[in-house]
């Protein structure tokens, strides 16, 4: 299976994006203040 991008490309994308936008605009934020690009499969909190 061909991947869309590597982990390094994903990391570079988000670092570059942080130059243009605040983390709250790029990531999901949990109630305890953690930032996620994707909700983890085992996440049990509220997803907004």
HTML snippet that shows the backbone in 3Dmol.js (N, CA, C, O; Angstrom):
<script src="https://3Dmol.org/build/3Dmol-min.js"></script>
<div id="view" style="width:600px;height:400px;position:relative"></div>
<script>
const pdb = `
ATOM      1  N   UNK A   1       0.837  -1.180   0.000  1.00  0.00           N
ATOM      2  CA  UNK A   1       0.000   0.000   0.000  1.00  0.00           C
ATOM      3  C   UNK A   1       0.884   1.245   0.000  1.00  0.00           C
ATOM      4  O   UNK A   1       1.818   1.346   0.795  1.00  0.00           O
ATOM      5  N   UNK A   2       0.596   2.167  -0.867  1.00  0.00           N
ATOM      6  CA  UNK A   2       1.373   3.392  -0.963  1.00  0.00           C
ATOM      7  C   UNK A   2       0.874   4.403   0.071  1.00  0.00           C
ATOM      8  O   UNK A   2      -0.332   4.581   0.239  1.00  0.00           O
ATOM      9  N   UNK A   3       1.800   5.057   0.758  1.00  0.00           N
ATOM     10  CA  UNK A   3       1.423   6.046   1.770  1.00  0.00           C
ATOM     11  C   UNK A   3       1.290   7.425   1.136  1.00  0.00           C
ATOM     12  O   UNK A   3       1.936   7.729   0.133  1.00  0.00           O
ATOM     13  N   UNK A   4       0.441   8.253   1.738  1.00  0.00           N
ATOM     14  CA  UNK A   4       0.254   9.612   1.243  1.00  0.00           C
ATOM     15  C   UNK A   4       1.459  10.479   1.566  1.00  0.00           C
ATOM     16  O   UNK A   4       1.907  11.269   0.735  1.00  0.00           O
ATOM     17  N   UNK A   5       1.979  10.328   2.774  1.00  0.00           N
ATOM     18  CA  UNK A   5       3.176  11.053   3.168  1.00  0.00           C
ATOM     19  C   UNK A   5       3.855  10.309   4.302  1.00  0.00           C
ATOM     20  O   UNK A   5       3.240   9.501   4.998  1.00  0.00           O
ATOM     21  N   UNK A   6       5.129  10.599   4.472  1.00  0.00           N
ATOM     22  CA  UNK A   6       5.888   9.949   5.537  1.00  0.00           C
ATOM     23  C   UNK A   6       5.665  10.692   6.846  1.00  0.00           C
ATOM     24  O   UNK A   6       5.111  11.791   6.864  1.00  0.00           O
ATOM     25  N   UNK A   7       6.098  10.084   7.931  1.00  0.00           N
ATOM     26  CA  UNK A   7       6.000  10.751   9.239  1.00  0.00           C
ATOM     27  C   UNK A   7       6.784  12.064   9.223  1.00  0.00           C
ATOM     28  O   UNK A   7       6.350  13.057   9.808  1.00  0.00           O
ATOM     29  N   UNK A   8       7.936  12.067   8.553  1.00  0.00           N
ATOM     30  CA  UNK A   8       8.738  13.295   8.482  1.00  0.00           C
ATOM     31  C   UNK A   8       8.014  14.378   7.683  1.00  0.00           C
ATOM     32  O   UNK A   8       8.037  15.545   8.072  1.00  0.00           O
ATOM     33  N   UNK A   9       7.378  14.014   6.585  1.00  0.00           N
ATOM     34  CA  UNK A   9       6.613  14.988   5.804  1.00  0.00           C
ATOM     35  C   UNK A   9       5.440  15.536   6.614  1.00  0.00           C
ATOM     36  O   UNK A   9       5.134  16.726   6.543  1.00  0.00           O
ATOM     37  N   UNK A  10       4.792  14.673   7.378  1.00  0.00           N
ATOM     38  CA  UNK A  10       3.690  15.106   8.228  1.00  0.00           C
ATOM     39  C   UNK A  10       4.195  16.090   9.286  1.00  0.00           C
ATOM     40  O   UNK A  10       3.576  17.126   9.524  1.00  0.00           O
ATOM     41  N   UNK A  11       5.313  15.761   9.910  1.00  0.00           N
ATOM     42  CA  UNK A  11       5.918  16.632  10.911  1.00  0.00           C
ATOM     43  C   UNK A  11       6.286  17.985  10.302  1.00  0.00           C
ATOM     44  O   UNK A  11       5.992  19.029  10.883  1.00  0.00           O
ATOM     45  N   UNK A  12       6.920  17.966   9.144  1.00  0.00           N
ATOM     46  CA  UNK A  12       7.300  19.208   8.457  1.00  0.00           C
ATOM     47  C   UNK A  12       6.073  20.053   8.124  1.00  0.00           C
ATOM     48  O   UNK A  12       6.105  21.276   8.258  1.00  0.00           O
ATOM     49  N   UNK A  13       4.999  19.406   7.692  1.00  0.00           N
ATOM     50  CA  UNK A  13       3.767  20.113   7.360  1.00  0.00           C
ATOM     51  C   UNK A  13       3.225  20.881   8.565  1.00  0.00           C
ATOM     52  O   UNK A  13       2.896  22.063   8.457  1.00  0.00           O
ATOM     53  N   UNK A  14       3.133  20.210   9.705  1.00  0.00           N
ATOM     54  CA  UNK A  14       2.568  20.867  10.882  1.00  0.00           C
ATOM     55  C   UNK A  14       3.490  21.952  11.428  1.00  0.00           C
ATOM     56  O   UNK A  14       3.012  22.990  11.885  1.00  0.00           O
ATOM     57  N   UNK A  15       4.785  21.735  11.390  1.00  0.00           N
ATOM     58  CA  UNK A  15       5.714  22.778  11.850  1.00  0.00           C
ATOM     59  C   UNK A  15       5.597  24.008  10.966  1.00  0.00           C
ATOM     60  O   UNK A  15       5.547  25.129  11.473  1.00  0.00           O
ATOM     61  N   UNK A  16       5.553  23.820   9.662  1.00  0.00           N
ATOM     62  CA  UNK A  16       5.409  24.949   8.737  1.00  0.00           C
ATOM     63  C   UNK A  16       4.045  25.621   8.919  1.00  0.00           C
ATOM     64  O   UNK A  16       3.951  26.848   8.866  1.00  0.00           O
ATOM     65  N   UNK A  17       3.006  24.844   9.130  1.00  0.00           N
ATOM     66  CA  UNK A  17       1.661  25.400   9.317  1.00  0.00           C
ATOM     67  C   UNK A  17       1.572  26.254  10.572  1.00  0.00           C
ATOM     68  O   UNK A  17       0.794  27.206  10.619  1.00  0.00           O
ATOM     69  N   UNK A  18       2.361  25.922  11.588  1.00  0.00           N
ATOM     70  CA  UNK A  18       2.349  26.704  12.826  1.00  0.00           C
ATOM     71  C   UNK A  18       2.922  28.103  12.632  1.00  0.00           C
ATOM     72  O   UNK A  18       2.729  28.974  13.480  1.00  0.00           O
ATOM     73  N   UNK A  19       3.621  28.325  11.530  1.00  0.00           N
ATOM     74  CA  UNK A  19       4.108  29.668  11.210  1.00  0.00           C
ATOM     75  C   UNK A  19       2.959  30.554  10.721  1.00  0.00           C
ATOM     76  O   UNK A  19       3.057  31.780  10.754  1.00  0.00           O
ATOM     77  N   UNK A  20       1.877  29.930  10.271  1.00  0.00           N
ATOM     78  CA  UNK A  20       0.755  30.658   9.681  1.00  0.00           C
ATOM     79  C   UNK A  20      -0.504  30.680  10.541  1.00  0.00           C
ATOM     80  O   UNK A  20      -1.350  31.560  10.383  1.00  0.00           O
ATOM     81  N   UNK A  21      -0.628  29.728  11.439  1.00  0.00           N
ATOM     82  CA  UNK A  21      -1.860  29.618  12.227  1.00  0.00           C
ATOM     83  C   UNK A  21      -1.540  29.217  13.663  1.00  0.00           C
ATOM     84  O   UNK A  21      -0.494  28.629  13.939  1.00  0.00           O
ATOM     85  N   UNK A  22      -2.444  29.538  14.558  1.00  0.00           N
ATOM     86  CA  UNK A  22      -2.294  29.164  15.964  1.00  0.00           C
ATOM     87  C   UNK A  22      -2.609  27.680  16.127  1.00  0.00           C
ATOM     88  O   UNK A  22      -3.389  27.120  15.355  1.00  0.00           O
ATOM     89  N   UNK A  23      -2.006  27.043  17.128  1.00  0.00           N
ATOM     90  CA  UNK A  23      -2.250  25.609  17.342  1.00  0.00           C
ATOM     91  C   UNK A  23      -3.729  25.265  17.481  1.00  0.00           C
ATOM     92  O   UNK A  23      -4.155  24.197  17.040  1.00  0.00           O
ATOM     93  N   UNK A  24      -4.518  26.149  18.085  1.00  0.00           N
ATOM     94  CA  UNK A  24      -5.942  25.885  18.265  1.00  0.00           C
ATOM     95  C   UNK A  24      -6.683  25.774  16.939  1.00  0.00           C
ATOM     96  O   UNK A  24      -7.746  25.157  16.876  1.00  0.00           O
ATOM     97  N   UNK A  25      -6.141  26.357  15.891  1.00  0.00           N
ATOM     98  CA  UNK A  25      -6.762  26.290  14.565  1.00  0.00           C
ATOM     99  C   UNK A  25      -6.330  25.045  13.794  1.00  0.00           C
ATOM    100  O   UNK A  25      -7.026  24.610  12.877  1.00  0.00           O
ATOM    101  N   UNK A  26      -5.187  24.472  14.160  1.00  0.00           N
ATOM    102  CA  UNK A  26      -4.652  23.318  13.436  1.00  0.00           C
ATOM    103  C   UNK A  26      -4.975  21.980  14.093  1.00  0.00           C
ATOM    104  O   UNK A  26      -5.082  20.956  13.418  1.00  0.00           O
ATOM    105  N   UNK A  27      -5.128  21.998  15.407  1.00  0.00           N
ATOM    106  CA  UNK A  27      -5.244  20.757  16.152  1.00  0.00           C
ATOM    107  C   UNK A  27      -6.533  20.703  16.957  1.00  0.00           C
ATOM    108  O   UNK A  27      -7.147  21.726  17.261  1.00  0.00           O
ATOM    109  N   UNK A  28      -6.922  19.483  17.290  1.00  0.00           N
ATOM    110  CA  UNK A  28      -7.999  19.272  18.246  1.00  0.00           C
ATOM    111  C   UNK A  28      -7.396  19.482  19.629  1.00  0.00           C
ATOM    112  O   UNK A  28      -6.254  19.090  19.870  1.00  0.00           O
ATOM    113  N   UNK A  29      -8.145  20.094  20.536  1.00  0.00           N
ATOM    114  CA  UNK A  29      -7.663  20.341  21.890  1.00  0.00           C
ATOM    115  C   UNK A  29      -8.566  19.605  22.874  1.00  0.00           C
ATOM    116  O   UNK A  29      -9.788  19.750  22.842  1.00  0.00           O
ATOM    117  N   UNK A  30      -7.951  18.818  23.745  1.00  0.00           N
ATOM    118  CA  UNK A  30      -8.713  18.093  24.758  1.00  0.00           C
ATOM    119  C   UNK A  30      -8.983  19.001  25.949  1.00  0.00           C
ATOM    120  O   UNK A  30      -8.404  20.081  26.062  1.00  0.00           O
ATOM    121  N   UNK A  31      -9.860  18.559  26.827  1.00  0.00           N
ATOM    122  CA  UNK A  31     -10.184  19.356  28.016  1.00  0.00           C
ATOM    123  C   UNK A  31      -8.971  19.574  28.908  1.00  0.00           C
ATOM    124  O   UNK A  31      -8.894  20.579  29.614  1.00  0.00           O
ATOM    125  N   UNK A  32      -8.024  18.644  28.883  1.00  0.00           N
ATOM    126  CA  UNK A  32      -6.829  18.813  29.711  1.00  0.00           C
ATOM    127  C   UNK A  32      -5.706  19.548  28.972  1.00  0.00           C
ATOM    128  O   UNK A  32      -4.570  19.584  29.446  1.00  0.00           O
ATOM    129  N   UNK A  33      -6.021  20.131  27.812  1.00  0.00           N
ATOM    130  CA  UNK A  33      -5.080  20.992  27.104  1.00  0.00           C
ATOM    131  C   UNK A  33      -4.119  20.311  26.148  1.00  0.00           C
ATOM    132  O   UNK A  33      -3.172  20.942  25.679  1.00  0.00           O
ATOM    133  N   UNK A  34      -4.336  19.055  25.852  1.00  0.00           N
ATOM    134  CA  UNK A  34      -3.472  18.356  24.891  1.00  0.00           C
ATOM    135  C   UNK A  34      -3.929  18.655  23.470  1.00  0.00           C
ATOM    136  O   UNK A  34      -5.117  18.835  23.204  1.00  0.00           O
ATOM    137  N   UNK A  35      -2.958  18.705  22.566  1.00  0.00           N
ATOM    138  CA  UNK A  35      -3.250  18.962  21.157  1.00  0.00           C
ATOM    139  C   UNK A  35      -3.070  17.671  20.364  1.00  0.00           C
ATOM    140  O   UNK A  35      -2.087  16.951  20.535  1.00  0.00           O
ATOM    141  N   UNK A  36      -4.044  17.393  19.489  1.00  0.00           N
ATOM    142  CA  UNK A  36      -3.975  16.218  18.627  1.00  0.00           C
ATOM    143  C   UNK A  36      -4.278  16.616  17.192  1.00  0.00           C
ATOM    144  O   UNK A  36      -5.207  17.378  16.927  1.00  0.00           O
ATOM    145  N   UNK A  37      -3.478  16.087  16.269  1.00  0.00           N
ATOM    146  CA  UNK A  37      -3.775  16.275  14.850  1.00  0.00           C
ATOM    147  C   UNK A  37      -4.928  15.342  14.462  1.00  0.00           C
ATOM    148  O   UNK A  37      -5.749  15.667  13.605  1.00  0.00           O
ATOM    149  N   UNK A  38      -4.968  14.179  15.111  1.00  0.00           N
ATOM    150  CA  UNK A  38      -6.010  13.182  14.887  1.00  0.00           C
ATOM    151  C   UNK A  38      -6.447  12.672  16.250  1.00  0.00           C
ATOM    152  O   UNK A  38      -5.626  12.550  17.159  1.00  0.00           O
ATOM    153  N   UNK A  39      -7.727  12.373  16.400  1.00  0.00           N
ATOM    154  CA  UNK A  39      -8.183  11.801  17.661  1.00  0.00           C
ATOM    155  C   UNK A  39      -7.644  10.381  17.766  1.00  0.00           C
ATOM    156  O   UNK A  39      -7.833   9.592  16.840  1.00  0.00           O
ATOM    157  N   UNK A  40      -6.978  10.030  18.864  1.00  0.00           N
ATOM    158  CA  UNK A  40      -6.503   8.656  19.039  1.00  0.00           C
ATOM    159  C   UNK A  40      -7.679   7.686  19.101  1.00  0.00           C
ATOM    160  O   UNK A  40      -8.754   8.038  19.587  1.00  0.00           O
ATOM    161  N   UNK A  41      -7.478   6.482  18.617  1.00  0.00           N
ATOM    162  CA  UNK A  41      -8.550   5.484  18.620  1.00  0.00           C
ATOM    163  C   UNK A  41      -9.042   5.183  20.030  1.00  0.00           C
ATOM    164  O   UNK A  41     -10.220   4.882  20.225  1.00  0.00           O
ATOM    165  N   UNK A  42      -8.150   5.262  21.013  1.00  0.00           N
ATOM    166  CA  UNK A  42      -8.530   4.931  22.386  1.00  0.00           C
ATOM    167  C   UNK A  42      -8.959   6.153  23.191  1.00  0.00           C
ATOM    168  O   UNK A  42      -9.116   6.052  24.408  1.00  0.00           O
ATOM    169  N   UNK A  43      -9.153   7.304  22.551  1.00  0.00           N
ATOM    170  CA  UNK A  43      -9.548   8.521  23.262  1.00  0.00           C
ATOM    171  C   UNK A  43     -10.988   8.385  23.732  1.00  0.00           C
ATOM    172  O   UNK A  43     -11.878   8.061  22.946  1.00  0.00           O
ATOM    173  N   UNK A  44     -11.212   8.632  25.015  1.00  0.00           N
ATOM    174  CA  UNK A  44     -12.538   8.439  25.613  1.00  0.00           C
ATOM    175  C   UNK A  44     -13.260   9.742  25.918  1.00  0.00           C
ATOM    176  O   UNK A  44     -14.428   9.711  26.306  1.00  0.00           O
ATOM    177  N   UNK A  45     -12.608  10.880  25.754  1.00  0.00           N
ATOM    178  CA  UNK A  45     -13.227  12.159  26.075  1.00  0.00           C
ATOM    179  C   UNK A  45     -14.148  12.654  24.965  1.00  0.00           C
ATOM    180  O   UNK A  45     -14.407  11.959  23.983  1.00  0.00           O
ATOM    181  N   UNK A  46     -14.623  13.860  25.154  1.00  0.00           N
ATOM    182  CA  UNK A  46     -15.523  14.476  24.175  1.00  0.00           C
ATOM    183  C   UNK A  46     -14.714  15.000  22.993  1.00  0.00           C
ATOM    184  O   UNK A  46     -13.706  15.681  23.181  1.00  0.00           O
ATOM    185  N   UNK A  47     -15.146  14.689  21.797  1.00  0.00           N
ATOM    186  CA  UNK A  47     -14.471  15.139  20.579  1.00  0.00           C
ATOM    187  C   UNK A  47     -15.228  16.316  19.993  1.00  0.00           C
ATOM    188  O   UNK A  47     -16.410  16.210  19.668  1.00  0.00           O
ATOM    189  N   UNK A  48     -14.536  17.439  19.862  1.00  0.00           N
ATOM    190  CA  UNK A  48     -15.164  18.631  19.282  1.00  0.00           C
ATOM    191  C   UNK A  48     -14.281  19.206  18.215  1.00  0.00           C
ATOM    192  O   UNK A  48     -14.629  20.216  17.603  1.00  0.00           O
TER     193      UNK A  48
END
`;
const viewer = $3Dmol.createViewer("view");
viewer.addModel(pdb, "pdb");
viewer.setStyle({}, {cartoon: {color: "spectrum"}});
viewer.zoomTo();
viewer.render();
</script>
